[in-house]
Amino acid sequence: MPMQLINPPGLPQAPTYSQVVVATGSRQVIVAGQVPCDAGGALVGAGDLAAQTEQALRNVATALAAAGASFADVVRLGIYVAGYDEHSLEQVRAGVVAASDVAVRPDGPPAATLVGVAALAFPGQLIEIEATAVLP
């Protein structure tokens, strides 16, 4: 799918996301917020934001595959972190690295927003990740 990643002068140059993504395709895939649970619904990585990030990204990859897509097709991620603090970004990055076998785009990262929130859907949940992909 034709996709242009743009990081214009005058905006911060971030290694973990692109400031602008222009995508052309005929099918849009919207993946609901994925939580850090296994297929049986059990929380993975209690108290460990990096482990929960990895599991949530693996769940996003599973959802994308069900629609015939992969992270190579992702144009935007929404990332919600409960109790965000000065150590959260480092832990999220560690989880991304751990899931890099399924969660990395070959041409660079998609547009992304990380939002700190007071709480998420269930006790112990530290992260939720949603994705938008565009297919040819």
C-alpha positions, 0 to 999 in steps of 0.5 A: 500500500502506498504510504508516506511517512512525514516528519516535517521540519519545525516539529520534534523528530521522534524515533518512536512515531511519525508526525504525519502518515499519508496512506492510500488504500481501499480498505480501512481496518480499525482494531479496538483497544487491545488489552494485556490478556491472553486468549483465555482472558487472563491478565499477562504481566501483573504490575509490569508495564513492559510485559503488558505492552508486549502482550497488548501489541501481540493482541493487536497483531493477532487482530490485524492478521484476522483482517488480512493486515499486519503492522506494516499496514498500520497508520496510527496507534492509540496507546493509553497508559494507566497511572502514567509517570516518568518511567512509563515511556521507558517501560512501553519502549521495552515492551515494543522491543520485546514484541518487535517480531510482530509489531515493527513496520519496516519503513518506520513507525506509524503516527501514534498518540500516548495518553496517560489516564487514571485507570483502564477497564479492569483492575491491574490493566496498565495499558490498552492499544488501538490501531488503524490500518489501511489496506490496498 
